[in-house]
Amino acid sequence: MMQTLQQLRSGQLAGAVRLQLRGGLTDFPREIFDLADTLEILDLTGNALSALPDDLPRLHRLRIIFCSENQFTELPAVLGRCPSLTMIGFKANRIVSVPAAALPPQLRWLILTDNRIEQLPAEIGRCTDMQKLMLSGNRLSALPPELTHCGKLELLRISANKLSGLPEWLPAMPRLAWLAFAGNPFSEAAMPPAASISWGELHILHKLGEGASGVINQATFNGEPVAVKVYKGAMTSDGLPEQEMAACIGAGTHPNLIPVLGTIPDHPARLPALVMPLVDPGLRSLAGPPSFASCTRDVYADHQRFSAEALLGIARGVASAAAHLHARGIMHGDLYAHNILNCGTGKAVLGDFGGASRFEPGSALAAALERLEVRAFGYLLEELLERCEEELPLVRALANDCLRPAPATRPAFAEALARLAAA
C-alpha cells in the first residue's frame, strides 16, 4: 500500500518494514532515516529523483530498493555500501553508467531494464550470489566475461540491446535456465506471415486480464468467442512486444500451445494486437510468479497437490510443446509454472511468449539453447514432484538429469518426452 510523505513526517509510519512513496519527489526525504532500525523494502518508483544520499547505508536493514521511473543517469555508487542490500531495481531511468562501486557483493537480483547502458563493469563478476539479472532495452554491445563467475545466475534478460552474438560461455553457465535475447542485431528476423483481422470485425466484450506487455479482452469474431491481446507498445522486463508477437506467430499449431488466429493491422490507437482462440475457462495458472523471497522460483498454493496422472499429463504436454518450439527455432525463455495453464487433471497449455527468442534451428547454438531451457523444465519437474501424491522414481531421475550442471550432459526435450511416456 502506498504511503504519503505527510504520514512519514507525522510519525505514523514508525516501525515500518516497507515504505512506498510516490508524488514527484526531487530529493530523498531525510525522514526515511527515522525508520533505519526496521525498514527492509524501499520503493521510490515514479518520482523525479536523480541522486541518493551518501549516508544511505544508515538504513542497515534495507534489503530491497526500487527507484524505477526516475531521472538517474548513473547507478548510485552508494548502493554498494549498503550492508544488507540484495535486490536493486532502477528500470526506466536514463542510466548510462554503472560504476563498479554501485554493486554490493551480496546482490541477488538486479533490474536495469530500459536505460542507456553501453557497458557493464567487470566487477559484476564479484556478485557471486547473483540469480536474476535484467538488462533488456539498453545499448550493450558485449557482456563482460567476468559474468562467468556468477555461477548461481539462473535468469538473464538481454533483449533489445546491440549484441552481435551470444558469447560461447553464456549457454554453458551451470545454473542458467531462463534467457531472453530477442531484438538484438544477431537475432532480428522478419515477422512471420499471419492472417489480418480488421478491428471492425471484432466485438469487444470485457477485459480478461492484464500483464506486463498488454491487455487481454474477450471478444467475438465471426460469431465465435476469441481473446484479443493489445500490446502496450512499451519495453517490458523481457523485451519488445513485436518480438513476442513474432514468436507467438512463429510457434504455429500445437495442442499444448495457444494458436494465433491473426493480427490486427488497424487498431484505433495503432497498437500491435493479436487475436487468439478463447482458452477453456477451467484452465488456471499452475502457480504464482516468484516472490522477493523465492527470487527465481515460482510460488505454489500451500494446499496444492498433484496426482501422478496429473503430473505426467502436465510434464508430457510442456515437454512436447517445448520440443515443438525448439524444432521451429524458438526458445520460450520463460518456461515457468506461472506461464502454464492447467485444468487440474493433467491438461496443460504453455503461454506467455514475452521472453521468447528465435534462433537458427540445427545449429550448435540451437543445441546449447535447448539444454539451457531443459534446465528450466527440470526445475518444473522438481516442483511438481515436491507436491505429488506418489513417488515417481523415473520422473525424479529425469528431473535430476535435466538439472545437471554441465548443460551438454542434459537430455534434449525429445528424450525427456520419451522418458515421460515410459514413466
N, C-alpha and C positions, 0 to 999 in steps of 0.2 A: 504494500500500500504506500502511495506517495505521501510524503510529509511536507511541511512547509518550513520556511526559514523562521517564520514567527513562532512556530511550535518549538523549534530548536532554541531560539533565543529566550523563550519564556521558561525553559527548563522542563517542558512537558515530555521531552524525549530522553530524559535521564535514564541511563541503563540500557539504551537501545543497542541491539546487536546488529541491526540492519537499518541503513538510512538511505532514502531516495529523495533527492532534491532536484526539481526542475523549475525553470522560470527565468531564463535569461541571465543567469549568474555570470559575471565577468571576472569575479575574484573568488578565490576559495574562502568560504566562510570560516573564520577563526573559531567560531563557537563549536565546530565539529570536534575540536580537541578536548572539549568537555566530556566527550564520550570515549576517550582514549582507553579506559580500562575495560570497555565492553564491546566496542564497535568491531565487527568482523567483515561486514559487507557494506561497501560504499558505492552508491550508484549516482553519478552526476551526469548521466546521459542527457543530451538535449539542452545544453546551455551554451555559453559563449566564452568558455574558459580557454586560455592558451598557455597556462603555466600552473604548476603545483608548488606549494611552499617547501622550502628547504628542510623544514622540520617535520615533514610528513611522517618520518619513522617514529615520531611520538605515538602514532596510532599503532602500538606494538602488537595488538591482536588482529590487525587488519589482514584478512586472507584474500579478499576479492575486491577489485576496484574496476568500475566501469566508467569511462569518460568518453563514450561514443558520441558522435554528432556534436562535437565542439569545434574549436579552432586551433588545435595543437598543430604545430609544424614539425615538432620533434618529440619523440617519446621521452618523457621527463626522466633524466638520469637519476633523480631522487628515488624512483621506484626500486632501483636495485639495492637500496639501503634499508628497505622495509623488511623487518626480520621475519615476518610470518606470511608474506605475500606469495600466493601460489597461482593466482589467476588474474590476468590483466586483459581488459577489453577496451581498445581505442579504435573502434570501427568508425568509418566515415568522418575522418578528420581531414587534415591537409598535411599529414606527416610525410616528410621527405627523408628524415634522418632517424636511425635507430642506434643510439650510442651503446657501446658495449656495457657501459656502467648502468644502463637502464634495465638490465636483465638480471633479476635476482636468481641466484643459483638453484633455489628450491622451486622454481617456476614449473607448473604442470600444464598450464593452459594459457595460450597467448593468441589474442584476436586482434589482427591489424588489417582486416578486410577494408577495401575501398579507401585507400590512401594513395600516396605518390612515391612509395618507397622503391628505390632503384637497387639497393644493396643491403644485405644483412651482414652484421659483423661476424667474424669468425668465432668470436667468443660465445655465440649461441650454443656452440658445442659443449660449453660448461654446464648447460642446463640439462643435466643427465636424467632428471626426473620428468622431462617434458613428455606429455602424452598427446597433446592436441595443439596443432599449430595451424592457424587460419590466416592465409596471406592472399586470398583471391582479390583481384581488382587493384593490383599495384603495377609497378613498372620493372619488375625483376627480370633480368636477362640471364641470371645464373643463381644457383643455390650454393652456399658455402659447403665445401666437402666436409668441414668440421661437424656438419649436421649428423654425420655417421656416428658421432659419439653419443648422440641422443638415442640410446638403444631401446628406450621404453616408448618411443614415438609410435602411436597407433593410428592417428588421424592427421592427414595433411591436406590442406586446401591451397592449391596454387593456380587455380583457373584465372583466365583473363589477365595474364602477365605478358612478358615479352620473351619467354623462354624458347630457344631454338630446338630444344630436345630435353628429354629426361636424362639426368646423369645415370650412368650404369649402376652406380652403387645404390640408387634410391629404391628400386623394387626389391633389392636384396636385404633391406633393413629387416631385422628379425621379427619385429612385432607390428610392422606397418600393415594395416588391414583395410583402411578406408582412405582412398586417394581420389582427388578431383583435379584434373589438369586441362579441361576443355578451354577453348578460347585463347590458346597460345599459338604463335605462328606455326609451330610444327604440328598442331592438332586441329587446325581450322579445316573445315570441309563444307561443301555446299549443302544447303537444306535439301533433304530427300523430297521427292515429289509426294504430294498429298492432295486429296480432293479439296476443292474450295466450297465452303458453305457460307452463303451470304447471311449477314446479321438479320436481315429482314425475314429469312426463312425460319428463324428461331423464335420461340415464345418463351421468354424467361419467366420462371415461376417464383423461385425463392432461393436464398443463399443456403448452401450445404455446409460450407466451411471455408477457412482461410488459412493459408500457410505463408511462409517467408516469401515465396515467389509469386503468389497470385491468389485470386478468389475463385471458388468453385460454386456455380449456381446450377440448380436443376432447371431443365427446360424441356420443351418438346420440339421435335424436328420430324416433319412428315408424319405427325401423329404419334411418334414413338418417344418415350422418355429418354433424355440424354443428360449428360453433365457437360457444362461449359466452363472451361478454365480460362480466365482472363488474367494475363500476366501483368504485374505491376510495372514492368519495364525498367526496373532498377536492379542494381547489383545486389545479390544475396550473399550469404556467407559461403555458399557453394559455388556461385558463378553467375553466368548471364542467362536470362530467360530464353534467348534464341538457341543457346546450346542445349538447354533442357528440351525444348520443342524438337530440335533435330534428333535427339536421342530417342524421344518418345515415338517419333515417326519412323525412324530407322529400325526400331525394335521389331516392327512387323507384328505378326499374329502368333500368339501362343496362349494356351489355355490358362496359364498362371500369370499372364500379364493383361493389362487393360489396353485394348487396341485404340487407335486413333481413327475416328471417322472422317475428320477433315480439319482444315484450318479456316479461320475467319479473316478474310482479307480486308473487310470494310467495317471494323469495329468503330463505333461512333467517336471514341477517344483515340483512335488509331493505335490501340494497344494490341500486341500479339495475343492470339487466343486459339484454343483447341476445342474441338467437340469430340466427346468420347461417350461410349455407352454408359448408362447408369448402372453402377455395380449393385449387386444384391444388398439391400438394406440390412440384412442379417450379418454382413461382414463387419468386423470391428478390428481395430489395430491390436496386434498381438501384445504390445507392451507400450509403455510411455517412453519418451526420449530420455537420454542421460540427464542426471541432475548434477548440481555443482559437486556433490559428494562423490557420485559414481564416475564422473568425468567422461569416460568413453563407453560406459556400459549402460544398457537400457534398464529401465525401472519397471518391474512387473508388479501386479497387484499381489498383496500378501497371500491371498487365498488361491491364487492361480495354480492350477494343476492340469496336467495333460495325460490322457490315456496313451498307451503305446501306439494305438491305431492313429490317434490324432497327431502325435509327434511324428510318426513316419509319414503321414499324409502331408504335413507341413514341410518336412525336410525334403521329401521327394519333389514336391511342387516347386520349392525355391531352387533346389539344385537343377531341376530341369529348365526353369526359366533362366537361370544364370548361364547354363551351358549354351542355351539358345542365343543369349545376348553376346557371349564371347565369340561364338561362331560367326556372328554378324559384325564383329569389330566394335563392340560396345562393352565398357566396364560400368557397372551400375554405380559404384563409388560410394554408395550409402546403404549397403546391404545390412540392414538392421531390423530387429523385430518390430520397431515402431513404424517401419515402412512396409510391413506385411499385414494384409487384411486377412482375417481368419474367421470362420463361422463357428469354431468350437469343436468341429468334428473332423478336421483334417484338411478341408479345402483351403487353399492359400493363394493369395494374389499379391505379387510384388509390385509396389507402386513407387511414386516419388522419384523422378529422374533428375532432380535438381543437381546432384553430384555426378551425373553420368559423363563419361568421356569416350571419345571414339579413337580408334587406332586401326592399323593395317592388320587384318586377320592373317594368321600364318607366319608372322614374323617372330624373331627371337623376343622382341618386346612383348608381343601378344602372349606368349607362354609365360613370361615373367609376371605380367599383369594378372593373368588368370590365377597363378599361385598366390599372388598377393590377396586377391579377393577371396580365394578359398580360405584364407585365414579368418576373414570376417564370417564366413559360413561356419567355420569351426567354433567361433565364439557363440553363434546362434545355436548350434547343436549342444554345446556345453550348457547354455542357459535353459534349453528345453529339457535336457536330461536332469538338471537340478530339480525340476518341477514335475518330473514324470512319476506316475504311479507304479511303474515297474522298472527294474534294472534291465537295460538293453546293452549287453556287452559288445555286440558287433557295432552298434552306433557309437558307443563310448570309444572303441578303438579307432573308428573313423574320425571322431572329433579330435582325438589325440594326434592323429596323423595330419589333420588339417592345420593344427596349431604348432607343427614342428618349427623350430627357429630358423632352420635352413629352408628357404622357400622352394628350392629346386627339388626337395625331397617330399613335398606335399603332393597329394593326388590332384589331378585335374577334375573338373566338375563331372565329366562323363564317367570317370572311375568312381567318384563319390556316389553318383546316381546308381551305378551298377551295384555297388556295395549296399546301398539302401534298399534296392529291390530285393536283395537276397537276405536282408535282415529280418 
